[in-house]
Amino acid sequence: MAETRLIQGRYQLLDRIGRGGMGEVWRARDESLGRQVAVKCLKPLGPRHENSYLRVLRERFRREARVAASLQHRGVTVVHDFGEHEGVLFLVMELLDGRNLSQLLEDNKQHPLPVPEVAEIADQVGAALAYTHRQGIVHRDLKPANIMRLNDGTVKICDFGIARLGHDIGFTARLTGGGVAMGTPHYMSPEQIAAGSVDHRSDLYSLGCVLYEMATGVPPFDMDDAWSVLVGHRDTAPRPPSELRPELSSPLERVILDLLAKNPDDRPEDAAELVRRVAEARRAEAVLPQVPQPPVRAAEPRLPAWAREMTTGSKAVGTEPPAPVPPDPAAALTGSWTAGTHRPARGGGGTERPPPPATLLTDLTLRQDQALRLCGEGRWSEAGELQRSALAERQRLLGADHPDTLAARHDLAATLGRLGHFDEALREYARTTDGRSRTLGPDHPDTLAARQESAHVLGRLGRHFEAREVYAAVLAARERTQGPDHPATLRCGHNLAFSLGRLGRLEDSYRMALEIAAARCRVLGADHPDTLVTRCEVAHVLALLERRRDALRIYREVAAARSRVLGADHPDTLAARYEAGICLGRLGRAAEALDIFRTLVEDRSRLLGPAHPDTLRARHAVGVNLGRLHRWEEALTEARDVFAIRARVLGADHPETLVSRREVAVGLGWLGRWPDALAVYRDVAQARQRVLGADHPDALASRNDEAHCLEQLGRSAEAVELYRQVAALRHSRITARERSV
């Protein structure tokens, strides 16, 4: 971003003072108030990223802004303003004059801070956390780089960028994708590492790690790789800091060690109790004068053999951001994977698998990153090949049930699903589920995630009854282990409502979708994208129940909310407008529907191109509503144009191409050209039988169209025979479905 950049005609960017995963921080001048401020900008992203990915990043940034702007405490960075300028989201904060704790340690050549300063930091940060926790906000990424000590001695917590509202547990974790725990390895709580339930006591553990480092010069688990650090947090008691810093007072040491308790119940109850205990420790005995000494490094705890040579991260120190490191897969570190030795390979006779070379693991991680980039660019086939080879190598090096192997298998399954290879995707999800059930347990969130994805694939295969069974089982497990209002539970409930609708259980689907929409509104907010998705499902089922006026009202409300939150040109906003147009057409308000669809054609042509499937859907709807207005010559021309483009772009036998082909026949019939219409209807029926099967509902509908056309031509005997064949096929299909149920 250029140094002369002016944001919203008010904030003049002067120089960059920081950079992180979410964006950059600039020193800027507020031209309106004549003061200097800090402006955090979300990194501009290229067009290669999918809209859903961009939406997630923007929603996460907006959440940061809303949360941070609500905080008013001397120990928390003040947020003045936030907004969006030319596609770049920004947050305006007070400009702090001081150094963060990482910089203080570096300035001190990694020697510990004076003990009185450690106690003062504990007191001020504890008071700030007591305030934020009362607001229901958990920071989740407390570390030295996020704590500033100003030149006047004030200590402030910065960057609530991954803060989580206490009543909204799960939202931010979902935004990270893939179930990967957020946070910095040297300061993560055991419950974060295990991807478990996280509350305010996780911040207390992270503060304990910070205070330990300030008091000794090193974090409590100071190994060279992230895996070893994470295993230490989970299974190893920290070395008492007084062994590294003899002059540390016993009461203050007790406070630090209690903060580092593995079980959240064994830590101080809340930050207010921490502040009280720090005050007692400061009163209990005079703190001895600090004599700077080189820190003594803690002995490395006993770790699994497979973890000792893995290198993926470093602690947060220094003024410049650390070099990029591969994504940390630590969220899967649970259960037997933190035992004393690495599991043997299958068929290995129970012998310990030698630790894989770090260079091979690094190469695998880089290949996995490359595959993710290919996915982001829509190059799914190339990504799948890369993921398949990386999976085979991980299985050879680490074993079939290693968390990394299972995560790679999960990613491959997702890619196969995007490619439409649903049978293969289902097999890979089943293998992932089996492996995670053995190593993590059947109710672990990662295991449930794989089961839930398998249900989605079953639905794509048309196996809706099986999908419903899986969704129902996963929902029961999530309610039992994560609670009924956890976002993952609500997501599963949404999927179950969808599945019920596809099974024709419309009343059940409606009731469940309505319940999930209300819960998501309560937990996530009325305008949250997930809430709006479920409201769309409510509207969809209402339309199927012939309650189209109610459906229209909801679609319009969703379109307005999405326009407000995501923007008028966002694909989800346009999709809600499209559904509103469908409702209008079916309510007999074809002129209003025609106006909506023509505007949609213009917007989608501008944003996506004239031959994009979504643009063509809007053009098809234009033709349909021209027909409803009895403008059949125009409708026939539109149908033929859309059919020709779809045949070229999607293929002659694609379902949407055949829908347009049928619309041509409808227009010909209304214009009295029944022989031409019959030829087209027969082409469509034959194609659908060939592609979908003779008893598929769409194929049967086409045979009915053909019979109706024969009647119009006075060929009643042929029409009756065709109706009879259709009735027999439909009866056979219904009987077969009832037997399967």
C-alpha positions in Angstrom: 0.0 0.0 0.0 1.5 3.3 -1.0 2.8 5.6 1.7 0.7 8.5 0.4 -2.5 6.5 0.5 -5.5 8.4 2.0 -8.2 6.2 3.4 -11.8 7.5 3.3 -10.4 11.0 2.8 -9.4 11.1 6.4 -6.5 8.8 7.4 -3.2 9.5 5.8 -0.9 6.4 5.9 2.6 7.4 6.8 4.8 4.4 7.4 4.3 0.7 8.1 5.0 -0.3 11.7 3.9 -3.9 11.8 2.8 -6.9 9.8 0.9 -10.1 10.8 -1.1 -12.9 9.4 -4.3 -10.8 8.9 -2.7 -7.7 7.5 -0.5 -4.7 8.1 -0.4 -1.9 10.7 0.5 1.6 9.6 1.3 4.8 11.5 -1.2 7.4 10.1 -2.5 10.9 10.6 -6.2 11.5 11.3 -6.7 14.6 9.1 -10.0 15.4 10.7 -8.8 15.5 14.3 -5.1 16.3 13.7 -3.8 13.3 15.7 -1.6 10.3 14.9 -3.2 6.9 15.0 -2.5 3.3 14.0 -4.4 1.8 11.1 -4.6 -1.9 10.6 -5.5 -3.0 7.1 -6.7 -6.4 5.9 -4.3 -7.6 3.2 -5.8 -7.1 -0.3 -6.4 -10.5 -1.8 -6.2 -11.5 -5.5 -9.1 -12.8 -7.6 -7.7 -16.3 -7.4 -9.4 -16.8 -4.0 -12.9 -18.2 -3.8 -15.7 -15.9 -2.8 -16.4 -18.0 0.3 -12.7 -17.7 1.4 -12.8 -13.9 1.0 -16.1 -13.7 2.8 -14.6 -15.6 5.8 -11.6 -13.3 6.0 -13.8 -10.2 5.8 -16.3 -11.6 8.4 -13.4 -12.3 10.7 -12.0 -8.8 10.4 -15.4 -7.2 11.0 -15.8 -9.4 14.1 -12.4 -8.1 15.3 -13.6 -4.5 14.7 -16.9 -4.9 16.5 -15.3 -6.7 19.5 -12.4 -4.3 19.8 -14.5 -1.2 19.5 -16.7 -2.4 22.4 -13.8 -2.4 24.9 -13.1 0.6 27.0 -10.3 0.0 29.6 -6.9 1.5 30.2 -5.4 -1.9 29.8 -6.9 -2.5 26.3 -5.9 -0.8 23.1 -8.6 1.8 22.2 -10.3 1.4 18.8 -11.5 4.7 17.2 -13.0 3.7 13.9 -13.3 0.9 11.3 -14.7 0.4 7.9 -13.9 -0.5 4.3 -12.1 1.6 1.6 -11.7 0.4 -2.0 -12.1 -3.2 -1.0 -9.6 -2.9 1.9 -11.0 -3.3 5.5 -9.4 -1.2 8.1 -9.3 -0.7 11.8 -8.2 2.7 13.4 -6.6 2.4 16.8 -4.7 4.6 19.3 -1.0 4.8 18.4 0.9 3.3 21.3 4.3 4.7 22.4 6.2 1.8 23.8 7.5 -1.7 23.2 5.8 -5.0 23.3 7.1 -7.7 25.7 8.9 -9.6 23.0 10.8 -6.5 22.1 11.6 -5.8 25.7 13.1 -9.3 26.1 15.1 -8.8 22.9 16.4 -5.4 24.1 17.5 -7.2 27.3 19.3 -9.9 25.2 16.8 -12.5 26.4 17.7 -11.9 30.0 14.6 -11.9 32.3 12.9 -8.7 33.4 13.3 -7.4 36.9 11.0 -9.3 39.3 9.0 -6.1 40.3 8.3 -5.5 36.6 7.0 -9.1 36.2 4.6 -8.6 39.1 3.5 -5.3 37.7 2.8 -6.8 34.3 0.8 -9.6 36.0 -1.2 -7.1 37.9 -2.1 -4.8 34.9 -2.7 -7.6 32.4 -4.8 -9.5 35.0 -7.0 -6.4 35.5 -7.5 -5.9 31.8 -8.4 -9.6 31.4 -10.9 -9.4 34.3 -12.6 -6.6 32.4 -12.7 -8.3 29.0 -13.8 -11.6 30.5 -16.7 -9.8 32.2 -17.7 -8.7 28.7 -17.8 -12.3 27.6 -14.6 -11.9 25.4 -11.8 -14.4 25.3 -8.6 -13.2 23.6 -7.2 -16.7 22.6 -3.9 -15.5 21.4 -2.2 -13.8 24.4 1.5 -13.7 23.9 4.4 -11.3 24.5 4.0 -9.7 21.1 0.4 -8.8 21.9 1.2 -7.1 25.2 2.6 -3.5 25.1 4.4 -1.6 27.9 4.1 2.1 27.2 6.8 4.6 28.1 4.8 5.7 31.1 4.6 2.2 32.5 1.1 1.4 31.4 0.6 -2.2 30.1 -2.0 -2.8 27.4 -3.3 -5.9 25.7 -3.4 -5.5 21.9 -5.0 -7.3 18.9 -8.2 -9.0 19.8 -8.0 -10.2 16.2 -9.0 -13.8 17.1 -11.1 -12.9 20.1 -14.1 -15.1 20.8 -17.2 -14.0 22.5 -18.0 -16.2 25.4 -21.6 -16.8 24.3 -20.4 -17.4 20.7 -17.9 -20.2 21.2 -17.1 -21.9 18.0 -17.6 -19.0 15.5 -14.0 -17.9 15.2 -12.6 -21.5 15.3 -14.9 -22.3 12.3 -13.5 -19.3 10.4 -10.0 -20.7 10.7 -11.1 -23.8 8.7 -10.0 -27.4 8.9 -10.4 -27.6 12.7 -6.9 -26.2 13.3 -6.5 -24.7 16.8 -5.7 -21.0 16.7 -3.0 -19.5 18.8 0.8 -19.4 19.1 2.4 -22.8 20.1 4.6 -21.4 22.9 1.6 -19.8 24.6 -1.3 -22.2 23.8 -3.4 -23.8 26.5 -3.8 -27.7 26.6 -7.5 -27.3 25.7 -6.6 -25.2 22.7 -4.2 -27.8 21.5 -6.8 -30.6 21.9 -9.4 -28.4 20.0 -11.6 -28.7 23.0 -13.9 -26.3 24.8 -12.1 -23.0 25.5 -13.1 -20.2 28.0 -11.5 -17.4 29.9 -9.2 -19.8 31.8 -7.3 -20.5 28.5 -6.2 -16.8 28.6 -5.0 -17.3 32.2 -2.8 -20.3 31.0 -1.4 -18.2 28.2 -0.7 -15.3 30.6 1.1 -17.9 32.8 3.4 -18.7 29.8 4.1 -15.0 29.3 4.9 -14.4 32.9 7.1 -17.5 33.0 9.1 -16.1 30.1 9.3 -12.6 31.5 10.6 -14.1 34.8 13.1 -16.6 33.4 13.9 -15.4 29.9 12.5 -18.5 28.2 9.0 -19.9 27.7 7.9 -22.9 29.9 8.5 -25.3 27.0 11.4 -24.0 24.9 12.0 -26.7 22.3 12.9 -26.0 18.7 9.8 -27.4 17.1 6.1 -26.8 17.5 5.1 -30.4 17.9 7.5 -30.8 20.9 6.2 -27.6 22.4 2.6 -28.7 22.1 3.2 -32.1 23.6 5.0 -30.3 26.5 2.0 -28.1 27.2 -0.3 -31.1 27.2 1.7 -33.7 29.2 4.7 -32.2 30.9 4.9 -30.2 34.1 6.9 -27.0 33.6 10.2 -26.7 35.4 9.8 -24.4 38.5 10.9 -21.0 37.4 12.9 -20.5 40.6 15.3 -23.1 39.3 16.1 -20.7 36.6 15.6 -17.5 38.6 16.4 -18.2 42.3 15.5 -14.7 43.5 11.9 -15.1 42.3 9.6 -15.0 45.3 7.8 -18.1 46.3 4.3 -16.6 46.3 4.8 -15.2 42.8 6.2 -18.5 41.5 3.1 -20.3 43.0 0.9 -17.9 41.1 2.7 -18.6 37.8 2.6 -22.4 38.3 -1.0 -22.3 39.2 -1.8 -20.4 36.0 0.0 -23.2 34.1 -2.1 -26.0 35.5 -3.1 -28.5 32.8 -6.7 -28.8 34.1 -8.5 -25.4 33.8 -10.3 -26.2 37.1 -6.9 -26.1 38.9 -6.1 -22.6 37.7 -7.3 -19.4 39.4 -11.1 -19.1 39.0 -10.9 -15.9 37.1 -8.6 -12.9 36.4 -10.0 -11.0 39.4 -8.7 -13.8 41.6 -5.3 -13.6 39.8 -5.1 -9.9 40.6 -5.9 -10.5 44.2 -3.2 -13.2 44.5 -0.6 -11.1 42.8 -1.3 -8.3 45.3 -0.9 -10.8 48.2 2.3 -12.0 46.7 3.7 -8.5 46.5 2.7 -7.8 50.1 3.9 -11.1 51.4 7.6 -10.5 51.0 9.8 -7.8 49.6 11.0 -8.7 46.2 14.7 -9.0 46.0 16.6 -6.6 43.7 17.1 -8.0 40.2 20.6 -9.1 39.2 20.6 -9.8 35.5 21.8 -13.3 34.7 21.9 -15.3 31.6 18.9 -17.6 31.6 19.4 -21.3 32.2 17.5 -23.4 29.7 15.1 -25.9 30.9 15.9 -29.6 30.4 13.9 -31.0 27.4 11.0 -33.1 28.7 10.5 -36.6 27.6 8.7 -36.6 24.2 7.5 -39.2 21.7 10.4 -40.3 19.5 8.4 -39.2 16.3 8.1 -35.6 17.6 11.7 -34.9 18.6 13.1 -34.0 15.2 10.1 -32.2 13.7 10.7 -28.5 13.1 7.8 -26.2 12.3 7.9 -23.1 14.4 9.6 -20.7 16.8 8.6 -18.6 19.7 7.4 -15.0 19.2 10.3 -12.7 19.6 11.8 -9.8 17.7 10.4 -6.6 16.1 10.1 -8.2 12.6 7.6 -10.9 11.9 9.0 -14.4 11.9 9.7 -16.2 8.6 6.6 -18.0 7.3 6.2 -21.5 8.6 3.9 -24.3 7.4 0.5 -24.5 9.1 0.7 -26.2 12.4 -1.3 -29.4 12.6 -1.4 -29.4 16.4 -5.1 -29.5 16.8 -5.0 -33.3 16.4 -2.5 -33.8 19.2 -4.7 -35.9 21.5 -5.0 -39.3 23.1 -2.4 -41.9 22.3 -0.4 -39.7 20.0 1.2 -38.0 23.1 2.3 -41.3 24.6 6.0 -42.1 25.1 6.7 -43.6 21.7 5.6 -43.3 18.1 3.1 -45.9 17.0 4.6 -48.7 14.8 3.6 -49.0 11.2 0.9 -51.5 10.4 2.5 -54.9 10.1 5.6 -53.6 11.9 5.5 -56.3 14.6 5.1 -53.7 17.4 8.5 -52.1 16.9 8.9 -48.4 17.3 8.9 -46.5 14.0 12.0 -44.4 13.6 11.4 -40.7 13.6 11.0 -39.4 10.0 13.6 -37.0 8.7 12.6 -33.4 9.3 13.5 -32.5 5.6 10.9 -35.0 4.3 8.2 -33.7 6.6 9.0 -30.1 5.6 8.8 -31.2 1.9 5.4 -32.8 2.6 4.1 -29.7 4.3 5.2 -27.6 1.4 3.5 -29.9 -1.1 0.3 -29.7 1.0 0.5 -25.9 1.0 0.9 -26.0 -2.8 -2.2 -28.2 -3.1 -4.2 -25.7 -1.0 -3.1 -22.9 -3.3 -4.2 -24.9 -6.3 -7.6 -25.4 -4.6 -7.8 -21.7 -4.0 -7.2 -21.2 -7.8 -9.9 -23.7 -8.7 -7.3 -26.2 -10.1 -8.9 -29.1 -8.3 -7.5 -32.0 -10.5 -3.9 -30.8 -10.0 -4.5 -30.3 -6.3 -6.0 -33.8 -6.0 -3.0 -35.5 -7.6 -0.6 -33.6 -5.3 -2.7 -34.5 -2.2 -2.9 -38.2 -3.2 0.9 -38.5 -3.5 1.5 -36.6 -0.3 -1.0 -38.8 1.5 0.8 -42.0 0.4 4.1 -40.6 1.6 2.7 -39.5 5.0 1.2 -42.9 5.5 4.6 -44.5 4.7 6.5 -42.2 7.0 4.1 -41.7 9.9 1.5 -44.5 9.7 -2.1 -44.7 8.6 -3.5 -43.4 11.8 -1.2 -40.5 12.5 -3.1 -37.2 12.8 -1.2 -35.7 9.8 -2.0 -38.7 7.7 -5.7 -38.5 8.6 -5.8 -34.7 8.0 -4.3 -35.2 4.6 -6.8 -37.9 3.8 -9.6 -35.6 4.9 -8.3 -32.9 2.5 -8.1 -35.3 -0.4 -11.7 -36.4 0.3 -12.8 -32.8 0.1 -11.0 -32.2 -3.2 -12.6 -35.4 -4.6 -16.0 -34.1 -3.7 -15.3 -30.8 -5.5 -14.4 -32.8 -8.5 -17.6 -34.7 -8.4 -15.9 -38.0 -7.6 -18.4 -38.7 -4.8 -17.8 -42.5 -4.5 -14.1 -42.0 -4.0 -14.7 -39.1 -1.6 -17.1 -41.2 0.5 -14.4 -44.0 0.8 -11.8 -41.5 1.9 -14.1 -39.9 4.5 -15.0 -43.4 5.8 -11.2 -44.2 6.2 -10.7 -40.9 7.9 -13.6 -41.5 10.3 -12.3 -45.0 11.2 -8.8 -43.8 11.9 -9.9 -40.8 14.0 -12.3 -43.0 15.9 -9.4 -45.3 16.9 -7.0 -42.6 17.8 -9.1 -39.7 19.0 -12.4 -41.4 19.9 -15.7 -41.6 18.1 -17.0 -38.3 19.7 -13.9 -36.2 19.0 -14.8 -33.0 16.9 -12.4 -34.1 14.1 -14.1 -37.6 13.9 -17.5 -36.0 13.9 -16.4 -33.6 11.1 -15.4 -36.5 8.9 -18.7 -38.3 9.5 -20.6 -35.1 8.8 -18.8 -34.6 5.5 -19.5 -38.2 4.5 -23.3 -37.5 5.1 -23.0 -34.5 2.7 -21.4 -36.7 0.0 -24.2 -39.3 0.5 -26.7 -36.5 -0.2 -24.8 -35.6 -3.4 -25.1 -39.2 -4.4 -28.9 -39.1 -3.9 -28.7 -41.4 -0.9 -30.7 -39.0 1.3 -32.0 -41.6 3.7 -28.5 -42.7 4.6 -27.4 -39.1 4.8 -30.2 -38.3 7.3 -29.2 -41.3 9.5 -25.6 -40.0 9.7 -26.6 -36.4 10.3 -28.9 -37.5 13.1 -26.2 -39.6 14.8 -23.6 -36.8 14.5 -26.1 -34.2 15.8 -26.8 -36.3 18.9 -23.0 -36.7 19.5 -22.4 -33.0 19.1 -25.3 -32.0 21.4 -23.9 -34.4 24.0 -20.2 -33.3 23.8 -20.3 -29.7 22.5 -23.7 -28.5 23.6 -26.9 -27.7 21.6 -25.8 -24.1 20.8 -22.3 -24.8 19.6 -21.9 -23.5 16.0 -20.8 -27.0 14.9 -23.9 -28.5 16.4 -26.1 -25.9 14.7 -24.3 -26.5 11.4 -25.2 -30.2 11.7 -28.8 -29.4 12.6 -29.0 -27.3 9.4 -27.7 -30.1 7.3 -30.2 -32.5 8.9 -33.1 -30.1 8.1 -31.9 -30.0 4.5 -31.8 -33.8 4.3 -35.3 -34.1 5.7 -36.5 -31.8 3.0 -34.9 -33.8 0.3 -36.7 -36.9 1.7 -40.0 -35.1 1.3 -40.5 -34.7 5.0 -41.3 -31.0 4.6 -43.1 -30.3 7.9 -40.2 -31.9 9.8 -37.7 -30.0 7.7 -39.5 -26.7 8.2 -39.7 -27.1 12.0 -36.1 -28.0 12.3 -34.8 -25.3 10.0 -36.9 -22.7 11.9 -35.4 -23.9 15.2 -31.9 -23.8 13.9 -32.4 -20.3 12.4 -33.6 -19.0 15.8 -30.6 -20.6 17.6 -28.1 -19.2 15.1 -29.7 -15.8 15.4 -29.3 -16.0 19.2 -25.8 -17.3 19.1 -24.2 -15.7 16.0 -26.5 -12.7 15.4 -29.4 -12.0 13.0 -27.1 -10.9 10.1 -24.5 -13.6 10.4 -24.0 -15.5 7.1 -24.9 -18.9 8.7 -28.1 -17.5 10.2 -29.1 -16.2 6.8 -28.3 -19.5 5.1 -30.7 -21.3 7.4 -33.3 -18.6 6.9 -33.0 -19.4 3.2 -33.6 -23.0 3.9 -36.7 -22.1 5.9 -37.9 -20.0 2.9 -37.2 -22.9 0.5 -39.3 -25.4 2.5 -42.1 -22.8 2.8 -42.2 -22.5 -1.0 -42.4 -26.3 -1.3 -45.3 -26.2 1.2 -47.1 -23.7 -1.1 -46.6 -20.9 1.4 -44.9 -18.7 -1.2 -45.8 -15.3 0.3 -44.0 -16.2 3.5 -41.1 -17.5 1.5 -40.9 -14.3 -0.5 -40.9 -12.2 2.6 -38.0 -14.2 4.1 -36.0 -14.1 0.8 -36.4 -10.4 0.6 -35.3 -9.9 4.2 -32.2 -12.2 3.6 -31.3 -10.3 0.4 -31.5 -7.0 2.3 -29.3 -8.3 5.1 -26.8 -9.8 2.8 -26.5 -6.6 0.8 -25.9 -4.8 4.1 -23.3 -7.2 5.4 -21.7 -8.7 2.3 -22.4 -6.1 -0.3 -25.0 -5.8 -3.1 -22.8 -7.7 -5.6 -22.0 -10.6 -3.4 -23.0 -14.0 -4.9 -25.1 -14.9 -1.8 -27.0 -11.5 -2.1 -27.7 -12.2 -5.8 -28.8 -15.7 -4.9 -31.4 -14.4 -2.5 -32.7 -12.0 -5.1 -32.9 -14.8 -7.5 -35.1 -16.9 -5.1 -37.3 -13.9 -4.5 -37.8 -13.6 -8.2 -38.8 -17.3 -8.4 -41.4 -16.8 -5.7 -42.8 -13.8 -7.5 -43.1 -15.7 -10.7 -45.0 -18.6 -9.0 -47.3 -16.2 -7.3 -48.4 -14.9 -10.7 -46.4 -11.6 -10.4 -44.5 -12.3 -13.6 -43.9 -8.6 -14.4 -42.1 -8.0 -11.1 -40.2 -11.2 -11.5 -39.1 -10.3 -15.0 -37.7 -7.0 -13.7 -35.7 -8.8 -11.0 -34.3 -11.4 -13.4 -33.3 -8.8 -16.1 -31.4 -6.8 -13.4 -29.8 -10.1 -12.3 -28.7 -10.9 -15.8 -27.0 -7.5 -16.0 -25.3 -7.8 -12.6 -24.1 -11.4 -13.1 -22.9 -10.7 -16.6 -20.8 -7.8 -15.2 -19.5 -9.8 -12.3 -19.2 -13.3 -13.7 -19.5 -13.1 -17.5 -22.4 -13.7 -19.9 -21.7 -17.5 -20.2 -21.4 -18.2 -16.4 -24.0 -20.8 -15.2 -25.5 -18.4 -12.7 -25.9 -15.7 -15.5 -27.6 -18.3 -17.7 -30.0 -19.4 -14.8 -31.1 -15.7 -14.6 -31.5 -15.6 -18.4 -33.6 -18.8 -18.4 -35.9 -17.3 -15.7 -36.3 -14.2 -18.0 -37.6 -16.5 -20.7 -39.9 -18.4 -18.4 -41.5 -15.1 -17.2 -41.8 -13.8 -20.7 -43.9 -16.9 -21.3 -46.0 -16.3 -18.3 -46.7 -12.8 -19.7 -47.7 -14.6 -23.0 -44.8 -13.0 -24.9 -44.0 -16.3 -26.5 -41.9 -15.2 -29.5 -39.6 -13.4 -27.1 -39.6 -16.3 -24.7 -38.8 -18.8 -27.5 -35.8 -16.6 -28.7 -34.5 -16.4 -25.1 -34.8 -20.2 -24.6 -33.0 -21.0 -27.8 -30.1 -18.6 -27.0 -29.7 -20.0 -23.4 -29.9 -23.6 -24.7 -27.2 -22.9 -27.3 -24.8 -21.4 -24.7 -25.5 -24.1 -22.2 -24.9 -26.8 -24.7 -21.5 -25.3 -25.6 -20.4 -24.5 -22.0 -22.0 -27.4 -20.0 -22.6 -30.0 -22.6 -25.6 -31.2 -24.6 -26.8 -33.7 -21.9 -26.2 -31.5 -18.9 -29.4 -31.2 -16.7 -29.5 -27.4 -17.1 -29.0 -27.7 -20.9 -32.0 -30.1 -21.0 -34.1 -27.7 -19.0 -33.5 -25.0 -21.6 -34.2 -27.5 -24.4 -37.5 -28.3 -22.8 -38.3 -24.6 -22.5 -37.9 -24.4 -26.3 -40.5 -27.1 -26.7 -42.9 -25.3 -24.3 -42.6 -22.1 -26.4 -43.1 -24.1 -29.6 -46.3 -25.6 -28.2 -47.8 -22.3 -27.1 -47.2 -21.0 -30.5 -49.1 -24.0 -31.9 -46.1 -25.6 -33.5 -46.9 -29.0 -32.0 -44.9 -31.3 -34.4 -41.7 -29.3 -33.7 -42.5 -29.4 -30.0 -42.9 -33.2 -30.1 -39.5 -33.7 -31.7 -37.8 -31.5 -29.0 -39.8 -33.2 -26.1 -38.7 -36.6 -27.4 -35.0 -35.5 -27.6 -35.2 -34.3 -24.0 -36.9 -37.5 -22.8 -34.3 -39.8 -24.5 -31.4 -37.8 -23.1 -32.8 -37.9 -19.6 -33.4 -41.6 -19.8 -29.9 -42.1 -21.0 -28.3 -39.9 -18.3 -30.6 -40.3 -15.3 -32.4 -43.6 -15.9 -35.9 -44.5 -17.2 -37.5 -44.2 -13.8 -35.9 -40.9 -12.7 -38.6 -38.2 -11.9 -37.2 -35.8 -14.6 -37.2 -38.6 -17.2 -40.8 -39.5 -16.3 -41.8 -35.8 -16.5 -40.4 -35.6 -20.0 -42.4 -38.7 -21.0 -45.5 -37.0 -19.7 -44.6 -33.9 -21.8 -44.3 -36.1 -24.8 -47.7 -37.7 -24.1 -49.4 -34.3 -23.7 -47.9 -33.2 -27.0 -49.3 -36.4 -28.7 -52.8 -35.5 -27.3 -52.5 -32.0 -28.8 -51.8 -33.7 -32.2 -54.8 -35.9 -31.9 -52.8 -39.1 -31.3 -54.7 -40.1 -28.2 -54.0 -43.9 -28.3 -50.2 -43.3 -28.3 -50.7 -40.8 -25.5 -52.6 -43.2 -23.4 -50.0 -45.9 -23.8 -47.3 -43.5 -22.9 -49.2 -42.4 -19.7 -49.6 -46.0 -18.8 -45.9 -46.7 -19.1 -45.0 -43.6 -17.0 -47.5 -44.7 -14.3 -46.0 -48.2 -14.1 -42.4 -46.8 -13.8 -43.5 -44.4 -11.2 -45.2 -47.1 -9.2 -42.1 -49.3 -9.4 -39.9 -46.5 -8.2 -42.1 -45.7 -5.2 -42.3 -49.4 -4.2 -38.6 -49.8 -4.4 -38.0 -46.7 -2.2 -40.5 -47.9 0.4 -38.7 -51.3 0.5 -35.4 -49.6 1.0 -36.8 -47.5 3.9 
